[in-house]
Amino acid sequence: MTSNQFFISGLPSGQTKFCLEGDEHFHLARVARVRPGDKIWLTDGQMKRILAEVISLEEDKTWLLPIRLVEENLKTKLILGLSLVKPATMDIIIEKATELGVGEIFPLRTARSFKIPVDRLPARKSRWERIARAALKQSKGAILPVLYEVMSLQDVLSYDFQAEQKIFLDERSQAYFRDILLEAKPDSVVLLVGPEGGWSQEEREVLLNANFRGFSLGERILKTETAVISAVTLISHFWNW
């Protein structure tokens, strides 16, 4: 069977056998109940996956033999800047963004973003990382997004993205998101999404002055998670798949 994918910190080189330990071994042996002779996928989250055959299971490790290595080379690197929203909504977006191949995620503190106490941010970031890892395994992807510390909009705008396209979702824009998808495929794109209350007028002006282009997804007012998933899906479909 090849229905399972597991995470490993470093993929082996060559055709020598290697072992899987820790939580992933436990999940393989006790939850997925993989047996010798089964074939599984492993990824390091750095654009590579390996198909391997289970050789044997010990109490604290699983021995595997590499079969083949594949690389996931997406045509467009996608960077997502997301204003903080309610915890359950944030969890959904992190999960779906990972499934769709987002490479970097910047949680943003904006004028209308959901307020998270500073002392809770480390635990929240750890949760997002666990969600991303689980989503990567489930989707059989090979890109584990880099999750940055929460920062202000001004801080993220000063970040040196080196991106060909810099865009933000703006329900007040007269330009539609579909228009940018008809342009040439960029090597990289930064997509910024505001909170449930939208960008403030000052933030819109700051974004435009930073050479970000605002696009609308249509006449309807979408929930943040719907807007993010829609935009990232369109980018993935038109520019990556």
GIBELRA-V770741 format. One record per residue. N is the residue number from 0. RES is the residue in one letter. NEAR is the number of other ideal C-beta (glycine too) atoms within 10 Angstrom. Layout:
n=N res=RES near=NEAR
n=N res=RES near=NEAR
This chain:
n=0 res=M near=11
n=1 res=T near=12
n=2 res=S near=11
n=3 res=N near=19
n=4 res=Q near=18
n=5 res=F near=20
n=6 res=F near=18
n=7 res=I near=19
n=8 res=S near=10
n=9 res=G near=8
n=10 res=L near=16
n=11 res=P near=17
n=12 res=S near=9
n=13 res=G near=6
n=14 res=Q near=9
n=15 res=T near=8
n=16 res=K near=13
n=17 res=F near=20
n=18 res=C near=15
n=19 res=L near=24
n=20 res=E near=13
n=21 res=G near=12
n=22 res=D near=10
n=23 res=E near=18
n=24 res=H near=19
n=25 res=F near=14
n=26 res=H near=17
n=27 res=L near=23
n=28 res=A near=19
n=29 res=R near=9
n=30 res=V near=9
n=31 res=A near=16
n=32 res=R near=10
n=33 res=V near=23
n=34 res=R near=12
n=35 res=P near=11
n=36 res=G near=9
n=37 res=D near=16
n=38 res=K near=16
n=39 res=I near=22
n=40 res=W near=18
n=41 res=L near=24
n=42 res=T near=24
n=43 res=D near=15
n=44 res=G near=20
n=45 res=Q near=13
n=46 res=M near=16
n=47 res=K near=15
n=48 res=R near=19
n=49 res=I near=20
n=50 res=L near=16
n=51 res=A near=26
n=52 res=E near=15
n=53 res=V near=20
n=54 res=I near=14
n=55 res=S near=12
n=56 res=L near=16
n=57 res=E near=11
n=58 res=E near=6
n=59 res=D near=11
n=60 res=K near=16
n=61 res=T near=23
n=62 res=W near=16
n=63 res=L near=25
n=64 res=L near=14
n=65 res=P near=18
n=66 res=I near=14
n=67 res=R near=9
n=68 res=L near=13
n=69 res=V near=13
n=70 res=E near=9
n=71 res=E near=15
n=72 res=N near=9
n=73 res=L near=17
n=74 res=K near=11
n=75 res=T near=19
n=76 res=K near=21
n=77 res=L near=27
n=78 res=I near=22
n=79 res=L near=25
n=80 res=G near=25
n=81 res=L near=24
n=82 res=S near=25
n=83 res=L near=20
n=84 res=V near=24
n=85 res=K near=13
n=86 res=P near=14
n=87 res=A near=9
n=88 res=T near=18
n=89 res=M near=22
n=90 res=D near=17
n=91 res=I near=18
n=92 res=I near=26
n=93 res=I near=25
n=94 res=E near=20
n=95 res=K near=17
n=96 res=A near=24
n=97 res=T near=27
n=98 res=E near=19
n=99 res=L near=23
n=100 res=G near=22
n=101 res=V near=27
n=102 res=G near=18
n=103 res=E near=19
n=104 res=I near=21
n=105 res=F near=22
n=106 res=P near=25
n=107 res=L near=25
n=108 res=R near=19
n=109 res=T near=22
n=110 res=A near=15
n=111 res=R near=15
n=112 res=S near=20
n=113 res=F near=17
n=114 res=K near=6
n=115 res=I near=16
n=116 res=P near=7
n=117 res=V near=7
n=118 res=D near=7
n=119 res=R near=10
n=120 res=L near=15
n=121 res=P near=10
n=122 res=A near=10
n=123 res=R near=17
n=124 res=K near=15
n=125 res=S near=11
n=126 res=R near=14
n=127 res=W near=21
n=128 res=E near=15
n=129 res=R near=12
n=130 res=I near=19
n=131 res=A near=23
n=132 res=R near=17
n=133 res=A near=13
n=134 res=A near=19
n=135 res=L near=22
n=136 res=K near=21
n=137 res=Q near=13
n=138 res=S near=16
n=139 res=K near=15
n=140 res=G near=22
n=141 res=A near=23
n=142 res=I near=24
n=143 res=L near=20
n=144 res=P near=24
n=145 res=V near=14
n=146 res=L near=18
n=147 res=Y near=17
n=148 res=E near=10
n=149 res=V near=17
n=150 res=M near=16
n=151 res=S near=12
n=152 res=L near=25
n=153 res=Q near=13
n=154 res=D near=14
n=155 res=V near=20
n=156 res=L near=21
n=157 res=S near=10
n=158 res=Y near=15
n=159 res=D near=5
n=160 res=F near=17
n=161 res=Q near=9
n=162 res=A near=18
n=163 res=E near=15
n=164 res=Q near=21
n=165 res=K near=20
n=166 res=I near=22
n=167 res=F near=23
n=168 res=L near=22
n=169 res=D near=24
n=170 res=E near=17
n=171 res=R near=10
n=172 res=S near=17
n=173 res=Q near=8
n=174 res=A near=13
n=175 res=Y near=13
n=176 res=F near=21
n=177 res=R near=13
n=178 res=D near=11
n=179 res=I near=19
n=180 res=L near=15
n=181 res=L near=7
n=182 res=E near=11
n=183 res=A near=7
n=184 res=K near=14
n=185 res=P near=18
n=186 res=D near=12
n=187 res=S near=16
n=188 res=V near=20
n=189 res=V near=24
n=190 res=L near=24
n=191 res=L near=26
n=192 res=V near=22
n=193 res=G near=27
n=194 res=P near=22
n=195 res=E near=15
n=196 res=G near=14
n=197 res=G near=19
n=198 res=W near=25
n=199 res=S near=15
n=200 res=Q near=10
n=201 res=E near=10
n=202 res=E near=23
n=203 res=R near=18
n=204 res=E near=11
n=205 res=V near=15
n=206 res=L near=21
n=207 res=L near=14
n=208 res=N near=9
n=209 res=A near=15
n=210 res=N near=8
n=211 res=F near=20
n=212 res=R near=15
n=213 res=G near=19
n=214 res=F near=21
n=215 res=S near=18
n=216 res=L near=19
n=217 res=G near=12
n=218 res=E near=7
n=219 res=R near=9
n=220 res=I near=10
n=221 res=L near=15
n=222 res=K near=11
n=223 res=T near=23
n=224 res=E near=20
n=225 res=T near=14
n=226 res=A near=22
n=227 res=V near=25
n=228 res=I near=19
n=229 res=S near=15
n=230 res=A near=24
n=231 res=V near=21
n=232 res=T near=14
n=233 res=L near=15
n=234 res=I near=26
n=235 res=S near=18
n=236 res=H near=11
n=237 res=F near=15
n=238 res=W near=21
n=239 res=N near=16
n=240 res=W near=11
